[in-house]
Amino acid sequence: MLAMFCFFLSNRSYAQQITLTVKKEKLVNVIKQLRKQSKGYDFAFNAAILERSNPVTVSLSATSLEKALTEIFKGQPLTYDISNGTIMIREKEVKPTKEPEEKGLKESINQQTIQGRVLNDKVQPLSGSSITIKNTGLQYITDKDGYFEIPTRYRDSIIIISFIGYETKEVTTPHTTQVILAQNRATLGFVDVVVNTGYQSLPKERATGSFVVIDSSLFNRKVSTNILDRLDGVTSGLIFNGLAYNTPINTPTGAGKNLGINIRGENTINAATDPLIVIDNFPYEGNLSAINPNDIESVTVLKDAAAASIWGAKAGNGVIVINTKKGKYNTPVKISFSTNLNVISKPDLFNNDRYISSQDYIDIEKRLFDNKYFDQDLSNTVTFPPVSPVVELLSKHRENIISDQELEKQLILYRDRDIRSDYDKYIYQTQVNRQYHLSINGGNDKHSFFLSAGQDNNRGNFIGKKDSRSTLTLGHIARLIKGLTLSSNLLYSKSTIKNEFNENLYGQLVSLSGNYTGLFPYAQLADDQGNPLSIARGTTDAYKKSLESKGFKDWNYKPFQEFLLADATRAISDLTLRFNLEYKISDPLKVNILYQHQNQVINGRNYQSPESYYVRNMVNTFAQYNQQTMSTKFIFPQGAVLNMNTYNWNVNNFRGQLNYDRKFGVHTVTGILGAEVREINVEGWSRTSYGYDDQFGTGVPNLNYSDAFPTNPGGASYIPAPTGDVYGNLDRFISYYTNLAYCYSDRYTLNFSARKDGSNLFGANVNNRFTPLWSTGIGWNVAKEEFYDMPLFTLLKIRGTFGYNGNIGNTPAQLTARYLPIYPESPFLPATIISAPNPELKWEKIKNINVGLDFATKANVISGTLEWYRKEGIDLLQPTPIASQTGFTSFTGNYANVRTQGIDLTLNSINTRGKFLWKTTLLYSHLKDKLTSYDVKPTSSSILLDRSLVVGKSMYGLFSYEWKGLDPATGDPLGNLNGVASKDYTAIINNYQPDSLIYHGSFRPSSFGALRNEFSFKNFSLSANITFKFGHYFRRTSTSLNYTSILQGRQNSDYEQRWQKPGDELITSVPSVIYPDNSQRAQFYQYSSVLVESASHIRLQDVRFSYLINNSFIKRMKLQNFQLYAYASNLGILWRKNKHNIDPDAYSSLTNTIFSAPFSLAFGLNLTL
């Protein structure tokens, strides 16, 4: 609404009519009259050249400004240009008498003027730059080649050079003739946008594909320690799906590496869903946490076939191209330093619906006790299963060991306890992240360099958790000889993550016994002095004490102590080397030879202390007590247990490429032709050492894993054989590609891209080993047509693309098997079949159609992009059913299809200018996906998954059983069976065909985006980003309907709202809770429509405030820039459609405890010398 309001304002301001009648009037006076009638425009000119103009005679009535200017300048020796709301007047043919030198100011031959030239940082002339002689009021304008002249009497004067969208500079004549202005990204005046595809860089005007460019300013607006987080809420068409895994890469195939983002939905079922990540022209493998975001210059997101097809078979999910910072030629040495402190609040344990009070928990235990549920455990003298302290009290009371008063006194103590208070006090803590970054860059006419070092130190949100990262970046560009340039880069990082996870965190379902899962809500982690307390687990306390008296280890389970003993470390080292040798054969033709080597090593180490519960449990389980000698023999070693694993990624890329870029007249031809080879070799191993001594680095070898030993408290078992697995994976790719583009008169653009990819994954059928992929695109800049007559819009460009991207699955065509560890009781080497053979297996393809409109009004008051797209996944991999007589139930084949279509809108507005600048950006995306072909039939369980995969519906369609309310007499849930309210839960569950269920929509939002407002006044800047997601649903959890399941972890605050007596059905939808169990009754309720909620919501994502210090102290310190800032994120939900105060982005039915993203507040500074 805000952006549209600004649009109407701009429309009213610029749809102006000129009425003017003059006869033989001076041009300077005519311009003064024009200025009064053309609000919103500035005139820039050199007063001296106006003196050489001819008198003006015109008679205009309600004429557009453009036509008025045409009439006024007829027959004049002057002409004009319009750029960004400024009308720049210049001489028609102005050339310097002699090309100025690069260094030192030089007077013209006749010694009457001093000449200079203004260029941008790409050494391109800036026509229309303003040259003001300080303290005189005299102003001059550069010509079309960027040259200017000033009288020699102003030698040694200070001149102020400015250009819209660039930083203003002050220089003293005659110290330079070439002034280079840097683009000022604090304004919207600059439009020099370059699209980087990873293979080539193109001006935005010559690109026909769909892309989003995030520059350094926008990328660094957010404070975070990883790259992808900074794209959230600033990129149209890109959404975070909440499935990012922070776990290490734990297999050679990269399983567990889920980036958690999608670009324009998903168009695959069993292949990779992540977009391709490209860093400095090459795909990046391994863990992205190794990259320091402070080293990033810009990010380009490629969304359609024309933009991404150059990447071929790995571009089906979109491409994110990341460019790191580099040095520039002919720039002085610049030193930059930045640091920030980010304080993140600890999880709010009390804002969590997966909890019931101690009072309710005790009432459940009493009810089950009265129904003799615990009697078997209480009388079990074989395995001695533990019961809770409350059940022990109830048992003593039943046996008259304690009185009614004593029982009630003890129960009151337990009812008043809340384990969340102990977790909040002893376990969780405020997270603190610290970042430091130092960089140096510069260059002369032969070399440029960039050097940076970064250090991150982070304290996690629970005790013992922390991580650190050290990064080093070296970049160098050298002009070796004429036409030959060598670019080299080295990126090194080392990260260490300590205790990333702990199985004893709040809400984790730790198995205490057969009847209890998860800690009791009245349990205590520590006593009043902070000493760890034990909680019943494994066996009864009496049994444990009896064994301890015989020399066994302490067998108590103390969760708090487990946090103190935790010692798990993951170390990631990453080394990337890149070389780019470029030779300029001629002006339009260049050849590049590029090579990259990446090595990433991930080492995992989990040291489980001899005092940890796991080790003590293993030692006691296999210990043997000799009644005759009254001694205890320990079969399992008493030392520590050490688990180690290593994964080593080696990636080599080699590319040769020809580049052609030539402009002759109104024609521009651009093309690339190249080939590349790529190899990804991943090796890994894992090892477990028993009885490990950390001082000497030794373990206990030669344990007996072949014989079963008696175990305590009963039975027999084998000692778990330690792992010693070795993994390996080798992928090879070869590709040939070309991209051609033709542009006529900056109005019409036509491009074509083709690529052929081959891989060793598809070797059974030679015809399927390679896949051809291509795309084509057209663009038409309507605003540059002679017939174009819409003064409101200075940019109006239509473009369209069509083509194919690809995707890769990890299913080999050949029949393969994976060998498993030898079982102690078997002499044979077991193996598992990975997949059935399919010689026809081939690449997946994604067909892309994209139509876009780019527009902008005068001075970019309103600008934006509107795109419509359609993506079709073709030949997608699916587990195709086959006859069981073949020895398989399915094989992987290319038979599934998916279609996604939608729109992306980006709308920018400059609402106010001047000292107070206000800008707005609106991002809006809408998409819908549909599974159009899939041979796997739904089942009673698959239909209820988050990814239901039903033909004709969204891949993430949400289905539910129809809800018919509660039975007034019993509180039982009622469902629909053949149109009649029913409690036949078995029949309802088995009636799982999609047309018998309610289809709500998708788990993924169909509409999403962001609204960002940026304000600046003098040296102050403020920005706020609001994000929104609409049109999707989620299934909330509720209490289990079985009392026993509640003790086993299915707890929810809905328990308080359960039906308890007739009439409650009028005020609640939570059924009665029962014993004995009825699992199908509980399943029906959990997947009924009454628990489906809308996930639509709007949130205030973040706010950033900054202040640029610019005073005498800063100038004395010779600082070019000194900025202080504060950044707050996760500020809260402004509106949500569900009525249960649930954050849909944090909610999941797959885990027992979910917390909303915590509030964070960061402070930082940036300075440049």
N, C-alpha and C positions, 0 to 999 in steps of 0.2 A: 504493500500500500504506500509506504514511504517513497519507494523508487518511482512508482507510477505518479504520485503527486508531483515529484520533482520533474518528471517528464512533461507534464502539462505546463508547469511553470516555464520550462525551457522553450516549449512550443510557443508560448505566448510572448516570450522575450525575443525570439529570433525570426519569427514570421513578420518582418518589418517591411514597410513601404517607404520609399524615398520620394519626397516632393521638393524640387529644387529648380529655380530659374535664375540664371546668372548670364551676364554678357561681358565678355572680355575681362573676366575676374582672375586675379592671381590664384594659382593652384593652391597655395598654402591657405588662402581664405576659404576656398571651396572645401578643402579637407576639414577645416574647423566646423563648417556647416554640416558636413557628412557625419562628423563625430557626434554631434548633438542628436542626429536622427538614427544613429546605428548603435544603440545601447548594447553592450555585451562584446563590442569589438574595440580593439586597440589599434592605433596607427603608429607605425615605426618608420622613421625616415631620417635622412641627413638633410638638415635645413639648407646646406649649401647647394645640393643638387636641385632642390626645388626652385632656386633662383634661376636655373637654366631652363625651366619649363616654359611652355607657351601659355598665353592667356586662354581661359576656358569660357566657352559659350555653349550652354545647354539649357533645355527646357524639359523637365521631368515631372511627371505626375503619377503618384502611386506606383512607382517602379521599384522592382526588387533591387537590393543592394548590388548584386552582381552585375545586373544590366546597367545600373547607374555608373558603376566603376568603368565598365566598358566604354560608355559614351564619354565620360570625363577624360579618359586616357587616350582617346583617339587622336592620332597625329602628334602625340607627345614623344619626346626622346626618353621617356621614362616608362616603366612597367611596374607591375605589382604581383605579389604572391600572397595567398591566404593560408595561414598555418596556425592551427590551435587557437583560433579566435583573434589572431593578429594579422593586420594587413600591412605588409612590408613593401615599401616603395623603393625602387632602385632604378639605376640607369639600365637601358636595354643592353648595351654592349660595354661592359666594363672589364678590362683586362689589365693586369699590372704591367708596367713597362718592363719588368724583369722579374723572374721567379725569385722570391725571397729565399735566403738561406735558412737552414734549420735552426742555426744558433746565431744570436746577436742581431740586434735590430739594424736594418739597413735602409738608408734613405734612397729615394728614387733618383734617377739620373739627373733630373733638373733641380734636385735638392729642395723642392718646394713642399714635398709631403713625405711622411714616414709611412711605410707599408707594413702590414701584418696579416696574419691569417688565423682563423679560428677553426679548430677541428674537434671532432669527438674522439673518444678513446679508441675508436676503430680507424682513426686517421681519415675520417670522412669529413668533408667541408660542412659547416653549419651556416647555411644561407639565412640571412635575416637576424644574425646575432646583434645584440645591442652593445655599442661601444660608447661609454660615457666617460668624459674627462672629469675626474673628481673635482668637486668644488667650483666647477665652471658652468654646469648646466648644459654644456655642449654634448650632443649625442650624434653618433654615426651608426651606420648599418652595414654589415658585411654583404657582399654581392653573392651571386649564385654559386661562386666557387669558394666562398668563405673569406675573401680578401676584404680589407678595409684600408683606408688612408686617412691620416690625420696630419694637420700642419706641423712643420718642423719646429715651430716655436713652442710646442708642447713636449719637446724632448725632456726626459727625466720626470715627466708628470706621471701621476698614478691614474691608470685607466681601469674602469670597471667593465668587465665583460660578462654578459648574461645571455641566456637563451632558455626559452620555456622548456621545462622538463630537465634542466641541467643545473649543476651547482654553479653559483656565481663566483667569479675569480677577480682578484685585484692584482695587477702587475704594474711594474714600473718600466716605462720606456727608457732606454732602448735595450732592455735585458732579454727580450725574446721577440721573435717574429711569429712563432707558432705557439699558440695557446691551446692546450687540450683541455676540454671540459668533460667532467665525469657526469654521467646521468644521475639525476636526483630521484631516487625511487620513493622519496617522501611525497611526491606529487603524482598526479595522474597525467601530467602533460607528456611524458615520454611514452612513445608507442613503438620503440625499436625492439620489438619482440622477435626472438629467434627461436625456431622450433628445432630441437635437437633430437634426431631419431636414433642416435647411437652410431649411425653410419655417416650421416651428413647433417650439416646445419643449414636451415633454410629460413629466409625472412618470412614472417607470418603472412605477408601479402601474397607469397607464391605458394603457400601450402593449401591443399584442398581437403586434407584429412581433419579428423577430430582430435584435438589436443588441448591440454591445459598446461600453462607454464607458471610455475610457482617460483618467483624470484627470491633472492637472498633475504630481502626485507620481510616478506610474508612467511617464508620458511622459518626464519628465526624469531618470529613473533611469539611462538609458543616455547615454553621451557620444558624440555624433556631430554632424557639421555639416549633416546633412540630415534632413528630417522622416520619411521612410518607414522609414529604418533603425531608428528608435526603436519601430516597431510589431512588429519581428521578435521572436517568442518570447513576446509578451504578449497576443496576440489569437487567439481560437479561430476556426477556419475560414479563417484568412488564412495563406498560405504564400508564401515567396519562391522563385520558380522558377529563379533563376540566370540569367535572360535580360535583366537590366537593361542598357541601353546607356548608357555614359557619354559617348557621342559627341554632338556638337552636333545640334540639329534642323537638318537639311540640305535639307529641301524644304518648300514651303509647306503641304503636307498633313500635316506633322508626322511623317514617317517618321523612324525613329531615336529617337522618344520612346517608349521601352518602359520602363514602371515596374518590370517584373520581379516583379510580385506578382499573385496570383489570390485571389479570395474564393469559396470553395466551388467550385473547379475552373473549367473553361472550358466555355462553352456556345455557342461560335461557331467557325467555321472560317476565314472570310476577312474578318470584320469586326474591330473593335477588341476586344482582350482585356483591356485595362486597366480597373480600376474608375474610376468618375467621381470626380474630386477636387473637393470643394466647400469654399471658404474664405469664412467669414462670409456664408453664405446664397447665394453665387453660384458657378457652375462656374469653375474656374481653368484657363486655357489657358496654354500656354507651358512654360518649363522650371522645374521645382519647386526647383531649386537656388537660385533667387532668394529663397526664403522662409527667414527665420531661425527655427529651431526654438525659440529662447529666447523668441519672441513668442507661442508657442502656449499656450493655456489648457487645452484639452481636445480629444480626438479621439473621434468616434463612428463606428463602422463599422456600416453598414446592410447586412444580408445577405439578407433575403427580400423578397417582393413588398409586404407591408403596410408594411414599414419604408422601402423604397426606391422604391415605385411612384410616389410623388409626383414623382419625377424622370423618369418616363416612359421615353422611347425611348433614354435614355442610361444607364439604371440596370441593364441586364441583367447586367453584371459586378459588381454591388454598388456601393456608394457609400461614400466616406470623407469625413466631414464634419469640417472643422477649424475650431475657434473660436479666434480670437486674444484676447489679454488686453485688458481694458477697464477703465476707471475705474468707481468705485461712488459713489453718492450718500452724503453724510453720513459720509464717512470722512476722517481726517486725511491729510495729505500723507505718502506713504511713498516712500522712495528705496531701490531695490534694485540691487545690483551682483553680478555673477557673472563668474568667469573660470576657465578650465581650460587645462591643457597636456596634450596627448595625444601620447605617443611611440609610434610604430608601427614594429615591426621591419622591416628590409628583407627582400625575398624570399629564401627559402632555395633558392639555385640548386642546391645539392648534394642536395636531396631532390626529385628530379625524374627520372622514369623515361624521359623522352624524350631520352636521351643515350646515346652509346657512348663508350668510352674512346679516347684517342688511339692506343693500342696496337691495338685492334680496327679502328679506322678505317684505320690504315696497312696492316694485314694485308689489308683489303678492296682498298685501292688496289694493293697488290702482286699480289694475285690477278688483278685486272682488267688490270693492266699485262702480266702474263704471258700473258693471253688477247688481247693486242693491242687492248684496248678504247680506249686513248688514242692509238694510232698516227695516226689521222686528224687529231686535233687537233695532235699534235706536228709533223706535216708540212704543216699548213695555212698557206700563205703568202698567202692571200687575205683572210681575216677575222681571222687571228692569234688564235684563242681561247686563253685562258690555261689552264694546268693548275696543280695544287697544287705547293707546294715539294717534296713527297715524290716526285711523279711526275717532276719535273724532275731530282731526284737519281737516280731509277731510270733515266731516259733517259741521263744522263751516264755512269752506270755501264755501261749496255749498250753505249755507244759508247766505252768504255774511257777516258773522260776522267777518271774518279775510280776509285780502287781499291776492293776489297772492304772494307778497313779504314776508308777514308774514308767510304764509304757507311754502314757500320754506326755509325761515330762520330756522323754527322749524324742518323741515324734515332733513336739513343738520346736525343739532345736533344729531338727532336719527341715521342717517346713519353712523356717526363716532363712535358710541358706539359699544361695544362688551361685552356682559355679561360674557364671559369667563374671561375677565380681572378682573372683580369683584370677581368671584369665586376663581380665582387664588390668589387674594390679601387678601380676607377676610375669605374664607372658607377652602381652602386646605392648608396643611402644610407638611413639611418634617416629615416623620415617624421616630421615634427613639425607638429602642428596646434595653433594657439593661438586661443582664443575669448575675447572680451570683450563684456559686455553690461551696459548701464546703463538703468534705467527709473525713471520718476517717475509716480505716480498719486495721485489723491485726488478729493475732491468735497465740495460742500455740498448744500443741499436743492434747488438750481436747476441746478447744473452738475456734471459729472464729467469727468475727463480721464485720458488715459494717453499717456505719451511715452516712447519707448525709442530707443536707438541701439546698434548692434552692429557689431563689427569682427572678422573672421576673417582670420588670416594663416597660410597652410599651406605647408610645404616638402614637395615630393613625394618619391617613393621612388627617383627617379633624377635625376642632375644636370640642372639647367636646368628642371625641372618645379616649378611653384609656382602657387598661386592665392590670391586674396584676395576678400573680400566685405564691403561696407559696407551697413548697413541702417538705415533710419529709419522709425519708426512714430509716427503722430499719431492719437489718437482723442479725440473730444469728444462728449458728450451734453448737450443743453440742453433744459430745460423752458421753451419760449418763452412760452406762455400756458397757462392752465388747460386741460389735456387735450391739448396739442400738444407733441410732443417731436421734436427733430431730432438724429439721430445721424450723425456724419460721421467718415470714416476716410481716412487717407492712408498708403499703404505704398510706400516707395521702396527699391530696392536696386540696387547696382551690383557686378557680379562680374567678375573678370578671371582667366582661366586661361591660364597660360603653358606652352607645350610639353606639352600634355596627352598626346601620343603621339609616339613616334619609331620609324621603321621599322627602326632599327638595334638595337633592344632584343634581349636574349638570346632566342634561339629563333625570331626572325623569319626567314622564308624569303627572304632576299635572294638574288636571282639573280646568281651570280658568272660563270657561263658556261653553255653548253648542258649540261654534264655535272655541274655543281655548283650546289646551292642551299643557302644557309645557310653560315655561317662554319665553317671547319675546326676541329675540337676542339683542335688543337694551335696554332691561330693566336694571335698576340699583339697586344694593343691598344696597348701602349706599351712603350718601352724602360725600362731601369733608372732613367733620370732622369725618367720620366713623359712623354716626348715621344711623340705619336701615331705609330704605325707603319702602313704600308700593307699591304693584303691584295689578292691577285690578283683582279682583276675586269675584265671587258670585253675586254681584249686583253692580250697578253704584255708583260712589262716591257721587253723589247728593242724591241718596236714603239713603245711609249710614249716611250722614250728617244730613238729616232730622230726622232720628231715634235717632241719638246721642243727638239732641236737645231736645228729649222727654225723655231722661234718659236711653237710651239703651247703651250697652257697645260699646267701640271702635270696629268697624267691619273691620278694615283694615288688609290686609294680608301682612306681612313683612317676607319674607323667612329668611333673616339674623337673625332676632329676634328669629325665631323658633329654629335655631341652638343654640342660647344663652340660651334658655329656656329648651332645651331637657334634660330629666332626665330619661333615661331608663337603667336599670341595669339587668344583668343576672349573677347570682352567682352559681357556681358549686362546690360542695364539694364531695370528693370521699375518701372513706375509704375501703381499701382492707386488709384482714387478711388471711394469708396462713400458713398452718402447714403441715409438711411432716415427718412422723415417719417411719424410716427405720430400719429394723432388719435383720441382717445377720445370716440366719439360718445355712449356711455352706459357704465355699468359693464360689461356683458357684450360690448359691440360696439366694435371698433376697426377703423380702416382704415390700411393702410400703403402708401406709395408709395416704391419702392426703385429706385435707379439705381446701376449700376457701370460704370466705364470702366477698361479695362486696356490698357496699351500696353507691349509687351515688344519690345525691339530687340536682335538678336543680330548682332554684327559679328565676322567672322572675318578675320584677317590673317596670311598666311604669307610672311615675308620670307626668300627663299633667297639667301644671300650670293653674291657673285661667286666666293668661295673654296669654296663648297659643291660636292660632287661632281656634283650634278644640273646646275648651271650650267656647270661646267667641261666636263662630258661633252657638253652641248648645243653649246657653243662649238666644241669640238674636232671633234665629229661633222660639222659643216657648214663647217669651215674649209677654205680652198682654198690649196694651195701652188703658186706659179708657179715652175717649174723654170728658166725663162729669167731672171727677175728675182731669183730666190732670195728671194722675199718671200711672206708669208702674209697672205691676206685673210680676215677674219672675217665670214661671212654672218650668223651669229646674234650679236646684240648681246652685248658683254662685261660689261655691268652686271649687276645683280641681277635676279631674277625675283620679282615681287610678285603673289600671289594674294589677292584680296579678295572677300568676299561679305557680304551684309547681308540679314537677314530681319526684317520689321517686322510685328508682330502688333497689330491693333487690334480689341478686343472691346468691344461695347456691349450692356448688359443693361438692360431696363426692365421693372418688375413692379408691378402693382397688386393689392392683396389685402385682403379683408375677413376679420376674425378675430372669432369669437364664442366666448365661454367663460362659461358661467353655471352656478351650482349653486343649486338650489332644493329644499330638503328633502334627500331621499335621491337626487335626480336631478342628474346633471351632463351638460351638453351642450357639446360643443366642435366647432367647425367652421371651415374656411377656404374661401374662394372667390376665385379670382384668375385673372389672365391675364398672360402675359409675352411679350416679343419679344427676340430675341437675334441679333446679327450678328457673324460672325467674318470679318475681312478680313485676309488675309495677303499681303504683297507681298515679293518678294525679287529680288536681282540678284547676279550674280557677274562678276568681271573679272580678267583677267590682263595684267600689264604686263611686257614684255621690256625689257632694258637699263635697268632702273629705277635712278635715282639717289636715294638716300634723303635726301641733303642738300637737294636742290632739289625733290624730289617729282615728278620727270619720268621718262618712259619713252621708248623709241624707237618712233615711229609708222611707219606706211606700209611695213611689211615685205612682202616678196613671198611670199604664201602660196599663189599659184596655180601656180607652177612648181616642179618637182622639182629639187633640187640634188644634185650628187654628194656622197656621204658617205664618211667614214672609218670603218673601213679599206676599205670597198668598197660598191658599190651606189649607189642614189639614193633620196631621200625628200623629202617636203614638210616645211617648218617647221610644227609644230603650230599651227593657228590659235588664238589666245587666245580664251577664252570671254568672252562679253558677254551672257549670257542674262538674261532678265527673267522672273520667275515671278509668278503670282498665283492666289489662290483665295478665293472668296467663298461663305460658307455662311450661310444665314438660316433661323431657326426661329421658329415662333409656337406658343404653347401655351395651353390652357385647362385649369384643374384645380380640383378640389374635394376636400376631405377632411372627413368627418363622423364624430363619435364620440359615443357615449352610454354613460354609466356609471350603474348603479343600485346605490345603497347600498355603493359601493366593493367590490362583489362581482362584478357582471356588467358586462362591457364589450363593446360592439359598435362596430366602425368600418367605414367604407367610403371608398374613395379612387377617383377617376376622373380621367383626364387624356387630352387629345387633342393630339397633336403634329403639326405640319406642317413641311415642309422643302422647299427648292428643289432638293434632290437627286432628288426623285421628282416630276418634272413632266410626264412623257409621258402618264400616265394619271391624270386628276384624282382618281379614286376611291382611288388608292394614295398620293396626296400626303399625306394625313392618316392617322394610325393611332390608334384608341382603345385605351387601356390602363386596366386597373382592378384593384382588389384589395379583399378584405374580410377581416376578422379578428374573432375572438371571444376573450374572456378570462373566466375564472371563478376567483375567489379563494375556493377551497374553505375555507380556514382561517377565513373570516369567517362561515361558515354557522352557524346555531344548533345544528344537529345535529352539528357537527364536534367530535370528542372524541379528538384525538391531541395530548396535551400536549407530546409531544416536538417536533413541528413547529409553529412559530408562523407560518410562511408556507408555503402550499401553493397554487400557482396553476397552472391549466392554460390554455393558449392555443393557438389555431390560426389559420392564415392561408391564403388562396388568392388567386391573382391572376396578372397578367401584367406583366412588364417588357419593355423593348425594347432594341434595339441598332441601330447605324448602320454601314453599310459606306460606303466612299468610291467605289463604282462608280456612275457616272451612268447614268440610263436611256437617254439619247440616245447615238447614235453620236458619238464624239468622237475627235479626233486631237491629237497634240502635235507641234508643229514642232521640227525639229532644226537645229543649225548647218549652214550651207552647206558642202558638201565642196569643196575647192579644184578638183578635177577636173571638177565638175559645175556648170552654171549654174542648176540647178533647186533649189527650196526643198524639202528632204525633210521628210516627216512620218511618224509612226508611229501606227497605229491603237491606241487604248487599249482599247477594248472594242466588242463588237458591240451593236447596239441591242436593248433589251428594254423595250417599253412597259408590261409587267406587273410590272416590278421593284418591290418593296415592302420595308417595314421587316421586320427580324427580330423575332421575339417569343420571350420566355422565360417559360414557364409555371412557376409556383412554388407548391409546397405545403410548409407548415412547421407542425410540431406541437411545442410546447414545454412544459416543466414547470419552474417556479421553486419552490425550496424553501429553508427555513432553519429551524434548530432554535433553541431559546431562546438569547438573547444572541448569536445568529449564530455559535455554536460551529462548526456546519457549515452552509454555504449554497452554493447553486449553481444551475446551469441545465443541463437536458438537452433537446436538440432533435433531431428527425428531420426531414429535408427531402428534397424531390425536385424537381429542375429539369429542364425539357425545352426544349431549343432547337428552335423551330419555324420553318419557312420560312427556314432559314439559306442564306446565299449560297454557291453552288458554281459552278465552271467546267463547265457542262453541255456535254457533247460534242454537236456537230451535224455535218451532212454538209459535207464540204470544198467542195462545189460552191457553197456560199453565200459563199465567200470567207473564211470563218472556220473554225477547228477547234472552237471552243467559244464559248459566251456565258454571262454571269453570270445565274443564275436562282435563285429561292427554292425549292430542292428538297431540301435536306439537313436532317436532324434528329439531335439529340444528346440523351442522357439522362444525368443525374448524380444520384445519391442518396447520402445519408450521414447521419452524426450529428455533433453538436458537444456536448462536455461541458465545463462549467466547474465546478470543485469547490474551494471555499474552506474552510479550517478555521482556527480559533483554538485552538492547541494548549495554550498556557499564557497566563495573564494576570498582572497585577501588575507588579512591577519588571522581571521577565524576561518579555518578550512574544515569542511564537513563532507565526508565521502561515505557512500553506502554501497555495499555489494550484496546482491541477492543471488543465492544458488538454489536451484530447484531441479529435482530429477524425479521422473515418474517412469516406472517400468512394470511390466507384467510378463511372467514366464509361463510356458505351458509345455508339459511333456507330451509330445505328439506321437511317439512310437516307443514301446517298451514291452518286451515279450514276457517278462517275469510277472506272474499274477500276484496280486496282493494276498496277504494272509491275515489272520486275526491279530497277529502281533505287528506285522509290518505296516498295516494301515494306520496304526496309532503312533508311529515314529515321527520325529520332527521332519524327517525326509521320507515322506510316504510313497513317492514315486507312483502316482496313479495317472494313467493316460487321460489327457484332457484337462488336467489340473496342474497347479503349480508343483514343481518338484518338492517344495517345502510346504505342501498343503496340509492344513490342520483339519482332521476329522474328529468327530466325537459321537458318543451315543446320545440319542435324544432324551432329554430330561423331562420326566412327568411329575416331579414333585416327591413328597414323602407320604408314606402310608400313615394316616392319622392315628391308627391303633398301635403301631409298632415302631414308627420312625424309619422303616425300611425305605431305601431309595426305590423309585419307580421308573422303569424304562418303557420304551415303546416296542412292542412286538406285534407286527402285522396290524398296526393301527390301534392297538389296545394297550392300556397301561398294564404293565406286567412286572412280576418279580422273578420270572424265569431267567435268571442271569446267564445261565449256560447257553440257552437258546439265543438270547440277545447278543452275547459275545460271538457266537458262531455265525450270526447273521451279519457278516462283516463286509459284504459287498458295498462299494462306495455309494450306491443309490439307496442303501438302507441306513446310511449314517448322515449326519449333518456336516456339510462342508462349510467352514467358516471363512477360509481365505488362506493366505500364506503366513508362515512364521517370519518371513522377511518383509520389510516395509516396501510398499508399492510407491510411496512418495516420501522424499527426504530432501534435506537441504540445510541451508544456513542463511542467516541475515547478520551481516557484519557492518557496524558503524564505526567510523574512524574520525576523530576530532583532533584538531591541532590549533593551538593559539600561542603565537610567539614560539617559545622553546618547550612548551608543554604538548604532550600528545596523549590521547586516550582512545582506546578501541575496545569494543565489546562484541562478542560473537554469540549469537543465539542459534541453536540447532534444533531441527524438528524432524520427526519421523511419524508417518501416518499410514493407515491402511493395512496394518498387520495385527497378528493375534499371538497370544501365548496361553499355555495351559498352566494355571497356578496349581501348586500342590495344596493338599488339605490333610487333615488328620487321617490316619488309618482308621478303618472301621472295626479293626480287631484289637482288643486290649493287648494281646501278646505282641503284636507288631509294633505297638507304640514303645514297648520296652526294647525292641530291636532296632530302634532308630527312626521309625516313621512318626515323628512328633511334629505337631503343628499347633499354633495358637487357636486354630479353628475348633480344637477340642472343647474349649469353653462354650462354644456356640452349638454344641451337639443337641440333638433332640433327646429329651429326657422324660417327657410326659405328654399325653394327648393335649393338643392345643399349641404345642411348640412349633408344629409345622407351619403355623401362620406367621411366625417371626424368625424362622431360620430355614436354611436349606442344607444344613449339615445333618446327615442321618444319625441314628443312634449307633453307639459303639457296643459291640457284643463279644461274648465268649460263650461257647467255643467259636473258633475262627470260621469264617466263610470267605475264602480268598476271591471267589468270583464276584461276590457282592461288593467287596472292596475294590476290585478292578473296575467294575462297572462305574462306580462312583468316581474313581480317580480319572476316568476317561470320559466322563459325561459332559454334556454341553454346559452344565451349570458352573463348571470350573474353567471355562474358556473366557478370556478377557481380551479386550482391545489393548493393544500395546502402543497406541498413538500417544504421543507426548511432545512437549516443547521444553527445552532446558536452556538455562543460561550456562553456556559451556565455559567461557573464560572472559576475563577483563585484563587489559594491560594498560599500565600508566607509565610514561617515561618523561624525563626532563633532560634537555640538552644544555649542559653548562657552558656558557660562553661569556666569560668575564676576563678581567685583566690578569688574574692569576693563571688561568688556562693559557692565555697568550704568552705570558712569561715562561711558562713551562714548555712552550712550543708544541702544545698538543693540538692536533687537527680536530679531534673529536673526543668528547667526554660526556657519556650518557649514563644516567642512573635510571633504573626501571624497577617496577614491581609487577608481578603477574600472579593472578589468582585463577584457579580452575576448579571445575566441578562445583559450581556455586549453588546448584540446586535445580529442581524441576519447577518450571513456571506453571505448567498445566499438564495433567494426565487424564486420560479418559477412564481408566479403571478406578474403582471406588475403594480399593483396598490399600492405598498408599504404597503400592509396589512400583519400584523402578524397573521398567521392562528391559532396559539395557543390561541390568545386573542380574535379572532373574533367570533361573534355569531349573527345570524339573529333574535334571540329571545328577545334581549334586545335593548334598544334605544341607550345606550352608552357603549362602551367597550374600556378599556385602556390596553395597553400592560403591561406585568409585569415590574414594575419599577426597575431601576438600584439601587443596594444597595452596600454599602461598610462597612465592619465590621473590627474592630480591637479588639484583645483579647490577653490574656495571660493564660498559664497553668503553675502551679508550684507544686512541690511535695517535702515534707519534709521527 
